[in-house]
Amino acid sequence: MFFWKKRLNSRRYSRRMARAALLKACVWMSVIPFFSPTGISHAQEDSFPLSEPLLLSEVIQMARAHRSEIVAARAGAAAARERETVVSALEDPMLIPAIGHFPLKAMNSMNQEFSGGRFDWSLTVQQRFPLSRVRTHLRRGAEAETRRLSAEADRVVLDMELDAIEAFFMLQERRRMLAIVAGQIELAEQMVAATNARYAAAQGPQFDVLRAEVEVNRLYGMSRALAAEVQGLEAMFNASLGRAVNAAVPALATPVQDELPPAVAAILEDALSNRPELEAGAAEIASATAEVDVMRSMYRPMAMVQVGPASSMVAGSGGMVMIGISMPIWGDKLRAGVAEAQAMEHMARADLVAMTRMIESEALSAREAVVAARETYVALRDEVVPRTNRMIDPVLASYAEGTSTLATVIDAAQAQWTAEAELVMAETDLGVAWAQLGRARGRLLEGQP
């Protein structure tokens, strides 16, 4: 069987199944703009040029600059920053016109009329303000929420960059597979020529000719299928950069990082210092702590002041001042509010501890994944592929001389094809592993060629 039917291991099989689902979505993404009346103009606006060959570092920078998800996350952080002023401001003052006394005079049992033209009136401005530092605590909570959303925006940036890198490697892998199949077709056509020559010289059976032709036709079919997959992956790659999905994609540079990853201590230090999830967790703790202080401030009363001109029928024109103080007497409600806020604070602290452990394990797991992918890639590149390439010419020569069978040639060809395919997949696995390690460290852009 051919290499594309062989499941190298369960992890790669799962990855291939996920890619198949992505490819279906990408086909729809590439078709939808053509049915939209604004599809052409939108594609022209979003089809910003790409350099050729396209470097992985440029891919990361373009994803950071053009992904709408990043724009939305940063806009949310900017909106939260304005919230700090909103929650810490005083309540709006109230303008209160009032009639304190309006005298009435009875005329008869059925009618009444107003006596004179004078009455008691006032026009006051009322302002409420707390007698505690609740406004300061509310502002602290809003500032913590701003930090949390800013950290969330940083997380979105890392995720979008990783998405672009994975799309880059998937597209590069399929394009290289297509080139490998082209080489397979050339080799299969050589087999067809050799079998025809032997059959014409009555040195080989017609079965060998048909068997070789079957291989050629199967490879042509696989080449067409791969070409369709490449188009779908180009659409996915364009989407990962924020480009129009039907825009042209240039050749991709091949970044291979075959060096060993940094030491465990350095990776843990980077992860604990740079991961935005930890910053978001710390901000949640700060927000919960501020909320505890807010609820404790509810034990302190609110004050109300009314001041303004007034007039009475007896004393004439004057002024009015009124002062009020709220009475926080419902202790059960106040204690429940504080207890609720304290429970939320405990939850936020526990979440941060759990997140820290998860990030540490993720970073170390990503490092070992790079080591494993590197060992596979180096073995295939230095040992396996060179040996399989050296088998083909002697086997073809021996078949042409009649000293070996066609089955031997096909076995040798399939061994070469499988080794080359494994090398391409190993290079993809290594590149993705490095990208995931960078994501785990919170420093994805650094170290990319």
Disulfide bonds with the S-S distance in Angstrom:
none
